[in-house]
Amino acid sequence: MEEIVIKKNEIPVFETKKDLSNWVKKIFAELKTVTIKDTGISVILTGSGADRETQKRRSTREENKAVFLKFKEILETSIKLAERKADERHLHNQEIYFNKIQLDNNIYEVEIILDYLEKNKEYRYAGHKLNKITH
């Protein structure tokens, strides 16, 4: 799997988390859905998903903003990693997908979490996590 290359100077700077949230909401509104090539599922992107992710403390880190910059490509080319059943911590069944980004000279694993809404038979973006790969 090739890393998706992102340059730091491409990442916008935001005054507030609200500005960051509005930027991500705009990206999600333009995309609406993204189909993952590995499984063929369509993922619905919502404003509430954007809000949830951008309210996390880690959301202001450059590498987290970088994911949204190339979100469509990252999600489309991700590979299914695992499934997780609903439990006391997770309201819905989830599928976890994996991809990699390169931000300047650093490589990050991107874990993308999708909620499966049984009632609607649809997948929704629930968040992502990054782990820096050290050589």
Order of alpha helices (4+ residues) and beta strands (2+ residues): beta-alpha-beta-beta-alpha-alpha-alpha-beta-beta-beta-beta
